[in-house]
Amino acid sequence: MQQGAGTRALVSSRDVTETLTVFLFFTALLAGALNAVAGGGSFLTLPALIYVGVPPVMANATSAVALWPASMSTAWAYRREFAPAGRWLAVLSAVSVVGGLCGALLLVRTSDTSFLRLLPWLMLVASATFTFGGYLTVYVRGQSAVFAASPDDRPTGWTLLLQLVIAVYGGYFGGGMGIMMLAVFAVTGMTDMHAMNGLKALLAVAINGIAVIEFVRTGAIAWSPAVVMIAGGMIGGYAGAALARRLHGYQVRWFVIVVAWTMTVYFFARPA
């Protein structure tokens, strides 16, 4: 009888593990598709990892690792759009790498308790940015005199400072980072949306890439769920390109907005 009970417990535990693996895979698949179409995939992956029991700081680092290969695919898809922004690439990339590393260093030195206290506010910033980012871009474009590109068409000191702040935020958390960068490019004077998206995708790879290296170096990754989510994210990112051709962008955007605010409310209401 005791042996039978132990066998049932083992099977039950295995079933739970398989169920959670499937859950993480499909969560990452959906997140990868969202990132390819409208962004906001981390609104799904981070809560999912915390839900299955990954510690908060490790969950945030693992989420970044899980979605990074998909972001590389996006950047590759925009490779033809890099040329118009070529004069900005070197300096903005350098600033982004420095900021991303600083953000990652801050994250790995944050306790789980402190990060869990910060998380609702980080989610709030990300949700608000995602929801109102379009209005922000239009507004700041009208205030572009201070931030506009210098006569040699290179970003000004203000632009580099803003990008550094965004990169630090991206290395630490990252939600809404892409929309923040688009706003900065707009006030700098860029008007070609394809070039802006291409530059944003490349800088996101730089920011998240250096952060991922630091997370790996410090052992901040939960590798078992990370591998499952990398596979799901890459498949979702590839499928997202096809999905983008079938759906109106605003439909996907509103889905992400609903998910973002739901997760924000959840983390504010969640017991400490």
N, C-alpha and C positions, 0 to 999 in steps of 0.2 A: 504493500500500500504506500509506503513512504517513497519507494522508487517511482511508482506511478505518479505521485504528486509532484516529485521533482522533475519528471519528464514533462508533465503538463506545464509547469512553471517555465521550463526552458523553452518550450514551443511558444508559450505566450510571450516571453521576452523577445524571441526571434521575430514573431509576428509584429510586435510593436516596432522593432528596429526596421523591419522592411517597410512598414507603413510610413514611418518618419522619413525614410530614404526616398520613397516615392513622393511624399509631400514636399520635401526640399527640392527634388528634381523638377517637379512641375511648377513650384514657386519660382525657381530660377529661370525656367523656360519662359514663363509669363513676364518676368522682370526683364529678361533679355529682349523680348519682343517689344515691351514698352519703351525700353531705352532706344531701340532702333527707330521707333515711330515718334515718340513724344518725350521720352525721358521719364525719370521718376521710379526706375526699377528698384532702387534701394529702399523705397517705402514698403516694399514687399519682403525683400531678402533679410533685412536687419530684424524686423519683428519676428519673422519665421525662425531665424536662428535662435533668438532669445526664447521663443516659445518652446523649442525642442530642448532647451536647457544649456545652450552655450552661454558662458559668462558674457556680460554686456560688452566689455572692451574687446574681447576676443571675437564676439559676434560681429562687431563693427569692422574689425580688421578682416575677418573671413568674408564678409559681404563685399568688401572692396576687392579682395582677391578673386572672388567668384565672378564678378562682373567685369573685371579688367580685360580678359581676352575678348569679350564681346565689344568693348570700347575700342580695342585695337582694330577690330573688323570694321567698325564704323569709320574710324580715321582713315583706313585704307580705301574705303569706298569714296571718301572725299579727297583723295590724293590729287585729283586734277584741279581742285579749288585752292590748293595751297599757293600756287604761283602768284596770284594777285597780292597775297599777304606776305610774300617772301621777304620783304625788307623788314618785316616786324618779327619774323619767326625766331631769329637767333636770340635777340634780347628778351623777348617774352618767354621763350622756352627756358632760358637760364633763370629768370625770375621765378617761373613756375616750379622748376625743380627745387630751388632753394626753399620756397614756401611750402611745397608739398612735403619735403623732408622735415621742416620745422613742425608742421602739423602732425606728422606721424610720430615724431619724437615726443610731442606733447601727449598724444593718445596713449602710447605705451607706458607713459609715466603717470597716467591717470588711474586711480583705483576704480574698481567696478562700482562701488557705492557712489563715488563722485560722478562717474559718467552716467549712471542711472538717474541721478538728480538733474544732470544737465540735459539728458536726452529729450524730455518733453519740450524744452525751450529750443533745442536744436531742430526738432521736428517742426515746431511752430515757425521758426525762421524759414526752413526749407519749404513748408507748405505755403506760407504767405508769398515767398519768392516765386514759387511755381504758379500760384494762382494769379498774382498781380504783376508778374514779370513783364508781360507785354506792355502794360500801362507804364511801368517803370522805364522801359526802354524808350518809349515815345517821349516821356517827360524829360529824361536826362539828355536825349538827343537835342532838345531845345535849350539845354544848359551847356552846350558843348564848347563854348568859347574858352572856358578855363582849361578844359582837358584836351582840346583838339590837337591833332598831330603837329609836330614842329615843322618848320619850312622844308627840312630834308625828308619829310614824310616818315619820321620815326616817332614812336610813342613818347610823350612827354614824361617828366618825372612823376606827375600826378597819376598818369595812366599806369606806370610801372608800380607805384605804391599800391594802387587799388588792386592790380593783378596779384601782387605779393600777398595782400590780405586775403583775397579769394583763394589763393593757392594754399595758404596756411589752413584756412577753413576746410578746403577740399581734402587736404591730407589728414585732417582730424576727423571730419565727418562727411562732407561732400554733397549732401542733399541740396538741390537747387543751384549747385555750383555753375552748371552750364548756362543757365539763364543770367546769372550774375555776370559771367564773362561776356555774354552777348550785349548786355547793357554797357559795359565798359568799352567794347569795340564800337558801339554806336556813338558814344560821346567822343571817342577818339577820331571819328570822322569816317569810318567804314560804312558803306551803303550797300555793298553786294552781299545779300543774305547767304548765298552759297559759299562765298569766301569766308564770311563770318562763322558759318557752321563748320567749315573745314578747319579753320584756325582753332575754334573751340574744341573740336574733337581731338586735334593733335595735342593741344595743351592739357586736356583732360588725361590723355594717355601719359604725358610727362609727369603730371601731378600724382596721379594714382600709381604710376609705375615706380617712382622713387619711394612712395609710401609703402607699396607692396614689398619692395626690397627690404625696407626697415622692419616691416612686420614679420617677414620670413627670418631675418637675421635675429630678431629678439624672441622668436618662437611664439608669436601672438596669433598664429593661425590654427584653427581646428581643422585639420587636414581631411578627415573623413567626410564631413559635410561639405568642405570646400571642393573636393574632387567631384562629388555628385552635382554640386551647383554650377561648377565650371562647365560641365557637360551640358546641363540644362540651359545655362545662359547662352552658350555658343549656338545651340540649336535654335533657341528662341530669337537670338539676334539675327540669325540668317533668315528665319521665317518672318521676322518683323518687316523686312524689306518688301516681301510679297504682300504682307498684311497692309502696309502703308498704301499700296496701290488700290486696295479694295475698300478701305474705310476712309471716311472724312476725318481729317486730323482733329477736329474739335470733339468728335465722339470719344476718341482715345484720350484726349486731353482731359475731358470731363471725368472720365473713369479714373484717371490718375489723381485728379483733384479730390474726388470723393474718397479714394483710398487714403490719400495723404492726410486729409482732415480727420478721417475716422481713426487712423493710427495716432495722430496727435492727441485727440481727445482720450483715446485709450491710455496712452502713456501718462497723461496728466491725472487720469482717474485711477490708474494702477496703484495699489498699495506699495509703499516704499519698502 
